[in-house]
Amino acid sequence: MRKVLMGNHALSWGATLSRVQVIAAYPITPQTQVVELLSEICADGTLDAKFIKVESEHSAMAACIGASATGARAFTATSAQGLALMHEMLHWAVGGRLPVVMGNINRAMAPPWTIWTEQNDSLSQRDTGWMQVYCQNNQEVLDSVIQAYKVSENQKVLLPTMIVLDAFVLSHTMEVVEIPEQEKVDEYLPPYNPPYKLDPKEPHAFGGLTGPDGYFELRYMIQEAMEEAKNVWKETGKEFGELFGREYGLIETYRVDDADFLIISSATIASTARVAVDVLRDKGVKAGLLRVRVFRPFPSEEVRDVVKGVKKAVVIDRNISFGASGIFYQEVKAALYNEEHKPPVFGIITGLGGRDVRVEDIVEMSEDVLKREKPESDIIWKGVRV
């Protein structure tokens, strides 16, 4: 079945097809439509789930944590300040090894008050232990929710996942989306059945006080699970492709086989960059694109494999780590640090606060970088007016 869906509703349908059992709902622009549609789907009986109306985002994640600990499949969604309010609970979900899935609509952080897109809200949570997937279109949003449960609930992983999409560029933009048949989704995603859960008939301790003799090892196990998750994402993405005709990986590439200049980006800017690559090719530049889809765990090996064949690369970030540089830029440089072949990598920051990034902007950025022999600083600002 095909429907014209906005990105927010693609999240809702992804949760519905995944047969989530508990939904914790708190509205915040530009996320509100996600839980609004889910409330209707629950009310009309399409989805048999407990819909919990909470008083804050902190409580929304707490409710998901409690539900997941009992063995239920839990879902919520948020944006910006709401995600920041959840911060404490995000750590509890990871430490409890609970496969909660959450949609986060990227919205720039206040003040000044804003509702437009930027990646700092999700990227400021990058060290909590949540897996993060950055989507470039509404079809990928829906598909990624289903895959996220498949990966998160894998016994080698058992970690929560954040599905991330740009505010308004995707959240409120309508696209034709293929909605898979429920029977096929059920075949791909079986019911969640954790090895340990809150059950009065089989008591266990959860989240209790742990001394230095055990805490270190528990953190080691989370990192090991993240490393395992890389292969699980690739395997489940391939399986998804075999069943539904759309395969996904940790990264996506475009025209990189003979490229000597590489554009690296994420989310919807990567979609725009794809067109910019074609424009640059028409101008005689052997350009290619690397889109980082899964940011946590970071696909270091895949990035190295693509970058090793180019002469120069530029990372376009819609975010900033104040006092340092763009965050994807930092990750790419770190992945390349110990490599023998390290082409010059330039870091561009643009599009903050929802500023539009057009094809001609990316072409101009690329041509600017191509004129430079090496980076003169870790940040090249594009589009700022001061």
Backbone torsions as a table, in degrees:
resi	resn	phi	psi	omega
1	MET	NA	137.6	177.3
2	ARG	-114.0	138.0	177.2
3	LYS	-137.9	150.5	172.5
4	VAL	-85.7	112.8	-174.2
5	LEU	-126.1	143.9	166.1
6	MET	-79.4	162.0	-177.3
7	GLY	-58.1	-38.1	178.5
8	ASN	-60.8	-43.3	-179.1
9	HIS	-73.5	-25.9	173.2
10	ALA	-63.6	-37.6	173.5
11	LEU	-61.0	-46.3	-179.0
12	SER	-59.7	-44.0	-180.0
13	TRP	-68.4	-36.0	176.8
14	GLY	-61.3	-42.3	177.9
15	ALA	-66.3	-40.1	-179.9
16	THR	-63.5	-48.6	-180.0
17	LEU	-64.6	-26.5	177.4
18	SER	-79.1	-1.0	-179.6
19	ARG	53.2	51.2	176.1
20	VAL	-62.1	149.8	-175.2
21	GLN	-108.7	-21.1	177.3
22	VAL	-137.1	129.4	177.3
23	ILE	-122.2	121.3	175.9
24	ALA	-101.5	122.6	-168.8
25	ALA	-121.1	127.1	169.5
26	TYR	-143.3	128.0	-173.9
27	PRO	-81.2	140.7	171.0
28	ILE	-156.5	131.2	176.2
29	THR	-66.6	135.7	5.1
30	PRO	-100.7	28.5	-177.0
31	GLN	-92.7	-19.2	-164.5
32	THR	-49.1	-39.3	-175.4
33	GLN	-62.9	-23.7	179.2
34	VAL	-60.9	-53.9	-177.4
35	VAL	-77.6	-24.4	175.4
36	GLU	-61.7	-49.2	179.9
37	LEU	-65.3	-39.4	178.6
38	LEU	-63.2	-33.8	177.5
39	SER	-64.1	-37.9	178.8
40	GLU	-70.0	-41.1	-179.4
41	ILE	-64.5	-36.6	176.5
42	CYS	-71.8	-40.6	-176.6
43	ALA	-65.3	-36.4	-177.4
44	ASP	-87.5	2.4	175.2
45	GLY	86.7	1.1	178.8
46	THR	-62.5	-37.2	179.4
47	LEU	-122.2	126.1	178.0
48	ASP	-89.4	89.1	-176.6
49	ALA	-142.9	154.7	174.5
50	LYS	-85.2	118.7	-179.0
51	PHE	-102.8	110.7	-174.6
52	ILE	-104.8	119.6	176.0
53	LYS	-91.3	114.0	-174.4
54	VAL	-107.6	171.6	-174.5
55	GLU	-96.6	-4.4	178.9
56	SER	-166.1	167.2	176.8
57	GLU	-68.0	-32.8	176.1
58	HIS	-58.3	-45.0	178.8
59	SER	-69.4	-32.4	178.8
60	ALA	-60.6	-46.1	179.6
61	MET	-71.1	-36.0	177.0
62	ALA	-60.1	-40.4	178.5
63	ALA	-65.0	-40.6	178.2
64	CYS	-64.8	-38.7	179.1
65	ILE	-63.5	-47.1	178.8
66	GLY	-61.7	-42.3	-179.5
67	ALA	-65.2	-45.5	-178.6
68	SER	-64.4	-34.2	179.9
69	ALA	-65.2	-24.0	177.7
70	THR	-87.7	-3.0	-179.9
71	GLY	99.3	8.6	178.3
72	ALA	-87.7	151.9	175.9
73	ARG	-86.2	117.9	-171.2
74	ALA	-116.4	149.6	-177.8
75	PHE	-145.4	145.2	169.9
76	THR	-152.3	176.3	178.7
77	ALA	-150.2	154.2	-177.3
78	THR	-162.6	-174.2	176.4
79	SER	-156.1	149.5	164.1
80	ALA	44.1	-112.9	-175.7
81	GLN	-60.5	-30.6	177.8
82	GLY	-65.7	-41.1	177.0
83	LEU	-65.9	-39.2	178.5
84	ALA	-62.2	-38.6	179.2
85	LEU	-66.7	-26.7	178.5
86	MET	-77.4	-9.5	-165.5
87	HIS	-47.1	-48.5	-179.7
88	GLU	-57.8	-44.0	-176.7
89	MET	-69.9	-26.6	178.3
90	LEU	-60.6	-40.0	177.2
91	HIS	-64.1	-38.4	179.4
92	TRP	-64.4	-38.9	179.5
93	ALA	-63.6	-40.5	-179.8
94	VAL	-70.9	-50.1	-179.0
95	GLY	-60.9	-30.3	177.1
96	GLY	-82.9	-3.3	-179.9
97	ARG	55.4	52.0	-174.9
98	LEU	-109.2	123.1	-173.9
99	PRO	-82.1	54.0	175.5
100	VAL	-70.5	143.9	172.9
101	VAL	-117.1	133.7	-178.2
102	MET	-132.2	137.5	171.1
103	GLY	-90.4	131.8	173.9
104	ASN	-123.1	119.7	177.0
105	ILE	-90.1	111.5	-176.5
106	ASN	-57.1	116.9	176.7
107	ARG	-134.4	137.1	-177.9
108	ALA	-61.5	145.4	-178.0
109	MET	-79.6	144.1	176.6
110	ALA	-94.1	165.2	-7.1
111	PRO	-83.9	167.0	-5.4
112	PRO	-67.3	155.7	-177.1
113	TRP	-61.4	134.0	-175.7
114	THR	-153.3	157.1	176.1
115	ILE	-126.0	4.3	-174.3
116	TRP	-91.7	173.4	-164.5
117	THR	-83.2	148.3	175.0
118	GLU	-176.2	152.2	-170.8
119	GLN	-94.0	1.1	-174.4
120	ASN	-65.5	-25.7	-179.7
121	ASP	-65.1	-47.9	-179.9
122	SER	-75.0	-40.0	-177.1
123	LEU	-69.3	-23.2	175.3
124	SER	-70.6	-10.5	177.0
125	GLN	-103.6	13.2	-171.2
126	ARG	-65.8	-22.4	-177.4
127	ASP	-98.2	9.6	179.5
128	THR	-78.2	-23.2	-176.6
129	GLY	106.3	3.0	174.3
130	TRP	-77.7	137.2	169.4
131	MET	-73.2	147.6	-176.8
132	GLN	-133.7	131.9	178.7
133	VAL	-122.3	124.8	-178.7
134	TYR	-104.5	115.8	-171.2
135	CYS	-94.7	150.5	-179.6
136	GLN	-110.9	-12.0	176.3
137	ASN	-154.0	170.6	-173.4
138	ASN	-70.7	-30.0	175.1
139	GLN	-63.2	-42.8	179.2
140	GLU	-65.7	-33.1	177.2
141	VAL	-59.1	-53.4	-179.2
142	LEU	-60.4	-48.7	-177.2
143	ASP	-63.0	-36.0	-175.9
144	SER	-70.2	-29.8	176.3
145	VAL	-62.4	-47.0	-179.5
146	ILE	-62.7	-45.5	178.6
147	GLN	-63.4	-35.9	-178.0
148	ALA	-60.9	-42.6	176.9
149	TYR	-64.9	-39.0	179.3
150	LYS	-61.0	-42.7	-179.3
151	VAL	-75.6	-49.2	-176.1
152	SER	-59.2	-37.3	-176.6
153	GLU	-85.4	-5.9	176.4
154	ASN	-60.8	134.0	-174.6
155	GLN	-64.3	-18.1	175.9
156	LYS	-81.5	-12.8	-172.9
157	VAL	-114.4	-71.9	-179.0
158	LEU	48.3	58.9	176.3
159	LEU	-136.5	150.7	-179.8
160	PRO	-76.4	159.8	-178.0
161	THR	-131.0	141.0	176.2
162	MET	-110.5	121.1	174.8
163	ILE	-95.2	120.4	-168.8
164	VAL	-114.7	132.9	177.7
165	LEU	-142.9	151.2	-175.8
166	ASP	-71.0	133.6	175.6
167	ALA	-60.9	132.8	175.5
168	PHE	67.3	-44.6	178.2
169	VAL	-59.6	-37.7	173.0
170	LEU	-115.2	-43.2	-170.3
171	SER	-56.1	-38.6	-176.7
172	HIS	-115.1	11.2	179.6
173	THR	-100.2	135.2	-175.6
174	MET	-91.5	134.2	176.0
175	GLU	-141.1	156.5	173.9
176	VAL	-73.9	126.1	-177.5
177	VAL	-126.6	132.5	175.3
178	GLU	-81.3	119.8	178.2
179	ILE	-98.8	114.2	-176.3
180	PRO	-63.9	157.4	175.1
181	GLU	-69.1	139.9	-177.9
182	GLN	-58.1	-37.3	-178.7
183	GLU	-62.3	-38.7	178.9
184	LYS	-69.7	-38.9	177.8
185	VAL	-64.0	-40.9	177.9
186	ASP	-61.7	-35.4	177.4
187	GLU	-66.5	-39.6	-178.7
188	TYR	-76.2	-38.7	-173.8
189	LEU	-121.5	94.0	179.6
190	PRO	-72.2	167.5	178.2
191	PRO	-58.5	149.1	179.4
192	TYR	-76.2	128.2	-179.6
193	ASN	-139.1	82.8	-174.6
194	PRO	-70.3	152.5	179.4
195	PRO	-68.6	-29.0	178.9
196	TYR	-133.4	138.1	178.8
197	LYS	-155.9	163.8	176.4
198	LEU	-67.0	114.2	-176.5
199	ASP	-152.7	115.8	-178.6
200	PRO	-57.7	-25.9	-178.3
201	LYS	-79.5	-17.4	-179.9
202	GLU	-140.5	78.0	-171.9
203	PRO	-69.9	141.4	174.0
204	HIS	-142.0	165.1	173.5
205	ALA	-94.0	135.5	-180.0
206	PHE	-128.7	124.1	174.3
207	GLY	67.5	23.8	-179.0
208	GLY	-74.7	174.3	179.8
209	LEU	-62.6	129.0	179.2
210	THR	-125.3	130.2	179.1
211	GLY	-83.4	177.1	179.1
212	PRO	-59.0	-20.4	-179.1
213	ASP	-71.8	-16.4	-178.6
214	GLY	-126.7	-24.7	-174.1
215	TYR	-61.7	-44.9	-178.5
216	PHE	-53.8	-47.2	-177.5
217	GLU	-65.8	-34.5	178.4
218	LEU	-65.3	-37.6	177.4
219	ARG	-69.9	-37.9	175.8
220	TYR	-58.5	-41.5	-178.6
221	MET	-66.5	-33.4	176.5
222	ILE	-65.4	-44.0	177.9
223	GLN	-63.2	-40.9	177.7
224	GLU	-62.3	-38.5	178.0
225	ALA	-64.9	-38.9	176.4
226	MET	-61.3	-43.5	179.3
227	GLU	-64.5	-41.6	176.4
228	GLU	-61.4	-34.9	-175.7
229	ALA	-62.0	-27.4	179.7
230	LYS	-58.7	-49.3	178.8
231	ASN	-68.6	-35.3	179.7
232	VAL	-65.1	-41.6	176.3
233	TRP	-59.4	-42.9	-179.0
234	LYS	-67.5	-42.1	-179.8
235	GLU	-66.0	-45.8	-179.1
236	THR	-69.7	-32.1	176.4
237	GLY	-66.8	-38.6	177.1
238	LYS	-67.5	-43.2	178.4
239	GLU	-62.5	-38.8	177.6
240	PHE	-61.4	-41.3	179.7
241	GLY	-64.7	-38.9	179.2
242	GLU	-65.2	-33.7	-175.9
243	LEU	-89.3	-35.9	-172.8
244	PHE	-117.8	-5.9	176.6
245	GLY	84.6	8.7	179.1
246	ARG	-132.1	104.8	-177.6
247	GLU	-93.5	142.5	-179.6
248	TYR	-129.2	151.0	176.4
249	GLY	-133.7	-167.2	177.5
250	LEU	-73.2	-32.3	178.8
251	ILE	-131.8	169.3	171.8
252	GLU	-134.5	139.0	179.7
253	THR	-122.4	157.1	178.5
254	TYR	-144.9	119.6	175.2
255	ARG	56.2	45.4	-177.5
256	VAL	-99.2	-11.2	-172.7
257	ASP	-57.3	-41.3	-179.7
258	ASP	-116.2	15.3	-174.5
259	ALA	-72.8	141.3	169.6
260	ASP	-116.0	-3.7	174.0
261	PHE	-129.5	128.0	-172.8
262	LEU	-121.6	130.5	171.2
263	ILE	-99.6	128.1	179.3
264	ILE	-117.3	126.5	178.8
265	SER	-157.4	-167.8	-177.1
266	SER	-148.3	170.5	172.8
267	ALA	53.0	-143.0	-172.2
268	THR	-75.7	-24.0	175.9
269	ILE	-61.5	-33.4	177.8
270	ALA	-64.1	-35.1	176.8
271	SER	-64.4	-41.8	177.3
272	THR	-65.6	-39.5	-179.6
273	ALA	-63.5	-29.7	177.8
274	ARG	-59.1	-43.6	177.9
275	VAL	-68.1	-38.3	179.1
276	ALA	-62.2	-34.8	177.2
277	VAL	-60.2	-43.6	179.0
278	ASP	-63.0	-40.5	178.6
279	VAL	-63.6	-43.5	179.2
280	LEU	-64.9	-38.1	177.3
281	ARG	-61.0	-41.8	178.9
282	ASP	-63.6	-23.8	178.8
283	LYS	-90.7	3.1	177.3
284	GLY	94.2	5.5	178.8
285	VAL	-91.1	127.6	177.6
286	LYS	-81.0	77.0	-175.2
287	ALA	-96.1	152.0	174.8
288	GLY	-143.4	169.6	-177.4
289	LEU	-127.2	136.2	170.0
290	LEU	-120.7	116.1	175.6
291	ARG	-102.0	123.5	174.4
292	VAL	-84.5	111.2	-178.6
293	ARG	-90.6	-52.7	178.2
294	VAL	-97.8	113.3	-178.2
295	PHE	-88.4	-34.2	172.9
296	ARG	-130.7	120.9	-1.6
297	PRO	-68.3	144.1	-176.8
298	PHE	-74.2	132.0	-175.6
299	PRO	-82.1	64.2	-174.1
300	SER	-57.2	-45.9	-176.6
301	GLU	-63.8	-42.4	-179.7
302	GLU	-66.0	-39.5	178.1
303	VAL	-63.3	-45.2	179.5
304	ARG	-60.3	-42.0	-178.0
305	ASP	-61.3	-35.6	-179.0
306	VAL	-80.5	-42.9	-173.4
307	VAL	-71.9	-27.1	-174.6
308	LYS	-62.4	-19.1	-177.5
309	GLY	-96.0	4.3	-175.4
310	VAL	-111.7	164.9	179.9
311	LYS	-94.8	-24.1	-176.5
312	LYS	-157.9	146.8	179.8
313	ALA	-139.3	151.2	175.2
314	VAL	-130.5	134.3	177.4
315	VAL	-106.3	123.8	179.6
316	ILE	-103.1	116.3	-176.4
317	ASP	-110.8	134.3	169.9
318	ARG	-103.6	53.6	-176.3
319	ASN	-168.2	169.7	174.5
320	ILE	-153.9	136.3	168.5
321	SER	-96.5	102.1	-172.7
322	PHE	-57.0	131.3	-177.4
323	GLY	91.6	-6.8	179.6
324	ALA	-128.6	-97.5	-176.1
325	SER	-167.2	-164.9	173.2
326	GLY	-66.5	146.7	-171.0
327	ILE	-77.9	-43.2	175.9
328	PHE	-62.5	-36.6	176.7
329	TYR	-59.8	-44.4	177.4
330	GLN	-59.0	-44.6	-176.8
331	GLU	-66.3	-40.4	179.8
332	VAL	-65.7	-45.9	178.5
333	LYS	-60.3	-41.8	179.4
334	ALA	-62.8	-38.8	179.8
335	ALA	-65.1	-29.3	-175.7
336	LEU	-93.9	-9.5	-167.3
337	TYR	-55.6	-44.6	-175.5
338	ASN	-89.5	5.2	-179.0
339	GLU	-81.5	146.7	178.5
340	GLU	-68.5	-41.2	178.1
341	HIS	-97.4	111.6	178.3
342	LYS	-127.2	97.2	177.5
343	PRO	-68.6	158.0	175.3
344	PRO	-58.4	130.6	179.3
345	VAL	-118.3	122.9	-178.7
346	PHE	-102.9	146.3	179.5
347	GLY	-117.2	120.9	179.0
348	ILE	-114.8	134.3	173.7
349	ILE	-111.5	128.9	-178.0
350	THR	-155.5	168.3	171.9
351	GLY	71.3	14.2	-179.0
352	LEU	-65.3	146.4	179.4
353	GLY	65.8	22.0	177.3
354	GLY	85.9	6.8	176.0
355	ARG	-55.4	133.9	-175.3
356	ASP	-67.0	140.7	175.9
357	VAL	-121.0	110.4	-174.0
358	ARG	-98.9	167.7	177.7
359	VAL	-56.6	-46.6	-178.1
360	GLU	-64.4	-28.1	176.4
361	ASP	-66.2	-43.9	-178.9
362	ILE	-69.2	-36.7	175.7
363	VAL	-62.1	-44.8	179.4
364	GLU	-63.2	-43.1	176.9
365	MET	-58.3	-45.8	-177.0
366	SER	-64.2	-44.3	180.0
367	GLU	-64.5	-34.4	176.7
368	ASP	-64.3	-45.9	-179.8
369	VAL	-65.2	-39.4	-178.2
370	LEU	-62.5	-23.8	178.6
371	LYS	-79.2	-17.7	-174.7
372	ARG	-94.6	141.8	-179.8
373	GLU	-78.2	-41.2	-180.0
374	LYS	-152.5	161.3	179.7
375	PRO	-65.4	131.8	177.0
376	GLU	-91.8	-15.8	175.6
377	SER	-157.9	170.9	-179.1
378	ASP	-82.5	-7.2	179.3
379	ILE	-132.5	126.5	165.7
380	ILE	-111.1	116.4	-179.7
381	TRP	-85.2	132.3	177.2
382	LYS	-129.8	121.4	176.9
383	GLY	99.8	-7.0	-179.6
384	VAL	-76.8	139.9	-177.3
385	ARG	-120.3	93.8	177.3
386	VAL	-134.2	NA	NA
